Amino acid sequence: MKNSQDNNQEESLIPPIVPTYARMDAAFESGKGVRLYDDKGNEYLDFGSGIAVNCLGHCHPTLVKTITGQAQKLWHTSNIYTIPGQEKLANRLVNLTFADSMFFTNSGAEAVECAIKMARRYHHETGNPDRYRVITFEGSFHGRTLATIAAGGSEKLTKGFGPKVDGFDVLRFYRDMNKVEEAITSETAAIMIEPVQGEGGIRPVSAENLEILRNIAKKHGILLIYDEIQCGVGRSGKLFAHQISGVTPDIMPIAKGIGGGFPLGACLATEKVARHMTVGTHGSTYGGNPLAMAIGNAVLDVFAAEDILANVVKMSDKLKIELLKLRKKYPELIDMVRGIGLMMGIKLHIDPRDFVVQAFENKLLLVGAGENTVRILPPLNVTSEDIDDAMKLLDKTCQNLLKKI
């Protein structure tokens, strides 16, 4: 135990929580739907959804009932035993996607790590062990582990954590993905891309470009990986964003929305890839635990019962129209509006941090991103009235910022 002098000295140097976040000055105590309440009783409109995590808002009654009921029965056993909830959720996702099999994780970064391992393992087992490199793209975000920051590649992610993990070739985010073929070598194992970049500034990949990447992968015998951790689970208006184009991947890491706020991820894959992940090749202590599986299944139950995808399509049309009106009204601030579904971005002429902070002061929660963009990520069950309330606060935010310019 440190003596009091040592404690005082250390307290002056660093807080008990490592300061890796520039946190807003608010401590939330409760939430319901699209609204949060802090310890001072202030109400906030949450259009960030915990960075696209709380897909059904806060404290959805079905999720509350599910987690309470499961917590009274069983939390954790181990993957050395059968977990019926895993089999149920896996079968549902198989029926809803391209996938034949999957591995459950606790987070998106773990799901991406699994995807990378799957790609390498596939080539090792099919006679091409030298194929280990993955092509990725500038502006991408795949996680915060050493491998996933190398996959993202930006200095913001990798500075101070060198040397970079080898095995990633980070390319420009091309308007014409035919150029990707020039980067293929005898060591290339896969291409990994987000169908809609989130951290990169809400940049959708066109159906044409997804088709180009699919054809390149097929031509060269490599795998196509879609990172749908942020853009998946209904945010686009389809269960997964790539389903809009109909162009499927070989591997797809998911997370965020699938747990509705509970830590849950998965790495989905086709049979030709998954069959090589044999006993002992991968594992997770907590991944796929009974509590997480109960929540994942409940999220899909709510999607079906409340027709969540139809609501996303309807509300996204309204949100986009209102944002375009805002851009027309404040061209000095807003450069463009882009995105799909309820994953919208407003590209600004000012620092997005200033916009996020001003919106926060007006009791509206948003999320910053790259390319001078602010993300607007409301819950997928957002109402027309919620959007009207948000637009009033966005208008107020723009007015406040204009006075400061």
NORURMO-V513430 format. One line per field, one symbol per residue. psi: psi as a letter, one per 20 degrees, with the letter a starting at -180 (. if undefined). A space follows every 10 residues. Layout:
BEGIN
psi: ???
END
This chain:
BEGIN
psi: pqrhgggggh higqrhppmi pnqqmpophr qpcjqqpaij jqpqonkhkk mkgmhkaplp hghggghggh higpgpfqji rpohhghghg hghghiaiqh rrppairggh hggggggggg gghgijjmii oiqppaqqiq pjajrhghhh hgiqhhhipi krqqpqjpoo rqnqhoihih hhipaiiphr ppqphopfhi kmoqpqhghh gghghggghj krqpppokgh ialihiirhq hiihhjoqah qoprbdhhik iqoprqoqqr hhghiinrpi irrpgipkqh gghggghhgh ghgghjlhhh hggghhgggg ghhhhgghhm hhgpgrpraq clmqqoprjr phghgggghg hjkpprprrr kkqppomrqi kqrhhggggh hghgghgggg hhhi.
END
